[in-house]
Structures are given as C-alpha cells and as structure tokens.
C-alpha cells in the first residue's frame, strides 16, 4: 500500500504550500494564498517536460473537491442571451 505523505511549507506573505506524492510518482502541489486564491500543479514523475499549473476560482475549487470525494454533480444547461 502507498503511504500517503503530505508535506506543508508556510510561504511568508503568500500563504501555504502543500505537496502530495502519488503512487504513480507524480507530485501534486497546492498553493493556498492568503487572498483565498488556490493554485494547483501536477509534476510528471520523470521530471521531464513542464508541470501543469492552473488557478482555481472558489467554485472550481469546491467542484474539484467534490469530484475527488465522489460527490455526484448534476449539470444544468442555461440559455445565454
């Protein structure tokens, strides 16, 4: 079984950085800014090529958390004017 190891680092003036190594060898990094902004990055296990990084809004952050927790989300289409 893969041992879950989450590392935490305080980023003075910015917020907090959390890193999680996955069983596949990738590293997931979450930066939680004091402003409420969250960034997520995924680094490849071989260290080759760029990491993928994106900023999440409050709604996106909540949606990703729910999806990872297995919560069912029902999407509704609305008409645009």
Residue frames as qw, qx, qy, qz and C-alpha x, y, z in Angstrom:
[[0.000, 0.889, 0.458, 0.000, 0.00, 0.00, 0.00],
 [0.371, 0.532, -0.021, 0.761, 1.24, 3.51, -0.90],
 [0.377, -0.518, -0.468, 0.609, 1.95, 5.61, 2.17],
 [0.113, 0.880, 0.314, 0.339, 0.24, 9.00, 1.96],
 [0.537, -0.344, -0.145, 0.756, 2.72, 11.77, 2.70],
 [0.148, 0.894, 0.282, 0.314, 1.53, 15.38, 2.55],
 [0.539, -0.118, -0.182, 0.814, 4.21, 17.99, 3.08],
 [0.049, -0.941, -0.334, -0.036, 3.41, 21.51, 4.28],
 [0.515, -0.006, -0.048, 0.856, 5.50, 24.66, 3.91],
 [0.016, -0.864, -0.329, 0.380, 4.49, 28.11, 5.12],
 [0.485, 0.420, 0.261, 0.721, 5.09, 30.76, 2.46],
 [0.223, -0.540, -0.328, 0.742, 5.56, 34.04, 4.38],
 [0.146, 0.443, -0.094, -0.880, 3.43, 36.80, 2.91],
 [0.347, 0.117, -0.691, -0.623, 1.78, 34.39, 0.44],
 [0.834, -0.178, -0.029, -0.522, 0.06, 31.52, 2.25],
 [0.663, -0.335, 0.666, -0.075, 0.75, 27.78, 2.41],
 [0.510, 0.440, -0.650, -0.352, 2.16, 25.17, 0.06],
 [0.786, -0.155, 0.543, -0.251, 1.09, 21.52, 0.26],
 [0.394, 0.467, -0.714, -0.341, 2.68, 18.68, -1.72],
 [0.839, -0.059, 0.460, -0.283, 1.46, 15.11, -2.17],
 [0.080, 0.401, -0.839, -0.358, 3.40, 12.36, -3.93],
 [0.845, 0.117, 0.002, -0.522, 1.09, 9.97, -5.76],
 [0.814, -0.170, 0.554, 0.045, 1.57, 6.22, -6.12],
 [0.771, 0.574, 0.204, 0.185, 2.27, 6.79, -9.85],
 [0.665, -0.091, 0.044, 0.740, 5.22, 9.05, -8.99],
 [0.116, 0.689, 0.231, 0.678, 3.64, 12.41, -9.84],
 [0.266, -0.271, -0.492, 0.784, 3.69, 15.27, -7.34],
 [0.078, -0.775, -0.494, -0.386, 0.57, 17.37, -6.77],
 [0.306, -0.098, -0.316, 0.893, 1.21, 20.82, -5.33],
 [0.121, -0.820, -0.508, -0.233, -1.49, 23.12, -3.95],
 [0.261, 0.084, -0.240, 0.931, -0.69, 26.73, -3.09],
 [0.213, -0.773, -0.597, -0.013, -3.29, 28.29, -0.81],
 [0.259, 0.393, -0.061, 0.880, -2.86, 32.07, -0.95],
 [0.074, -0.304, -0.565, 0.764, -3.89, 34.37, 1.90],
 [0.295, 0.147, -0.180, -0.927, -6.16, 36.15, -0.61],
 [0.731, 0.193, 0.472, -0.453, -8.22, 32.95, -0.97],
 [0.641, 0.567, -0.412, -0.312, -6.80, 32.08, -4.39],
 [0.783, -0.269, 0.558, 0.046, -5.67, 28.50, -4.87],
 [0.460, 0.619, -0.556, -0.311, -3.24, 27.17, -7.46],
 [0.892, -0.134, 0.428, -0.051, -2.76, 23.51, -8.29],
 [0.331, 0.682, -0.603, -0.247, 0.19, 21.98, -10.15],
 [0.964, -0.055, 0.258, -0.038, 0.95, 18.44, -11.24],
 [0.034, 0.731, -0.644, -0.223, 4.58, 17.50, -11.92],
 [0.874, 0.265, -0.364, -0.183, 5.42, 14.48, -14.04],
 [0.879, -0.446, 0.154, 0.070, 7.17, 11.58, -12.31],
 [0.837, 0.191, 0.099, 0.503, 10.15, 11.62, -14.69],
 [0.311, -0.686, -0.010, 0.658, 10.76, 15.33, -14.17],
 [0.305, 0.062, 0.564, 0.765, 10.73, 15.78, -17.94],
 [0.037, -0.562, -0.566, -0.603, 8.61, 18.41, -19.56],
 [0.145, -0.365, 0.196, -0.899, 6.64, 21.18, -17.91],
 [0.049, 0.305, 0.827, -0.469, 4.36, 20.81, -14.94],
 [0.128, -0.575, -0.575, -0.568, 0.73, 21.68, -15.49],
 [0.160, -0.266, -0.506, 0.805, -0.41, 24.62, -13.34],
 [0.127, -0.571, -0.508, -0.632, -3.76, 26.38, -13.10],
 [0.119, -0.080, 0.442, -0.886, -5.51, 28.85, -10.80],
 [0.194, -0.445, -0.866, -0.122, -8.88, 27.78, -9.37],
 [0.305, -0.456, -0.024, -0.836, -11.82, 30.02, -8.51],
 [0.407, -0.184, 0.654, -0.610, -13.84, 29.33, -5.35],
 [0.839, 0.198, 0.115, -0.494, -16.49, 27.46, -7.37],
 [0.721, 0.449, -0.525, -0.050, -13.87, 25.43, -9.29],
 [0.045, 0.417, -0.795, 0.439, -12.04, 24.59, -6.07],
 [0.603, -0.049, 0.540, -0.585, -15.27, 23.31, -4.50],
 [0.855, 0.337, -0.120, -0.375, -16.21, 21.35, -7.64],
 [0.528, 0.471, -0.697, 0.112, -12.81, 19.61, -7.83],
 [0.186, -0.294, 0.777, -0.524, -13.00, 18.72, -4.12],
 [0.748, 0.101, 0.349, -0.555, -16.48, 17.25, -4.58],
 [0.798, 0.431, -0.352, -0.230, -15.47, 15.30, -7.68],
 [0.331, 0.447, -0.788, 0.265, -12.45, 13.84, -5.90],
 [0.344, -0.153, 0.715, -0.589, -14.66, 12.91, -2.93],
 [0.015, 0.176, 0.960, 0.218, -17.07, 11.09, -5.24],
 [0.281, 0.492, 0.468, -0.678, -19.98, 13.51, -4.92],
 [0.381, 0.473, 0.695, 0.385, -22.42, 13.38, -7.85],
 [0.030, 0.452, 0.009, -0.891, -22.75, 16.72, -9.62],
 [0.440, 0.597, 0.662, 0.105, -25.71, 17.36, -11.91],
 [0.202, -0.173, 0.251, 0.931, -25.03, 19.88, -14.65],
 [0.325, 0.734, 0.548, -0.234, -27.75, 22.18, -15.93],
 [0.373, 0.224, 0.400, 0.807, -27.60, 23.98, -19.26],
 [0.078, 0.748, 0.381, -0.537, -28.86, 27.55, -19.32],
 [0.507, 0.695, 0.348, 0.372, -29.62, 29.71, -22.34],
 [0.390, -0.331, 0.000, 0.860, -27.40, 32.70, -22.97],
 [0.288, 0.854, 0.321, -0.290, -28.87, 35.98, -24.09]]
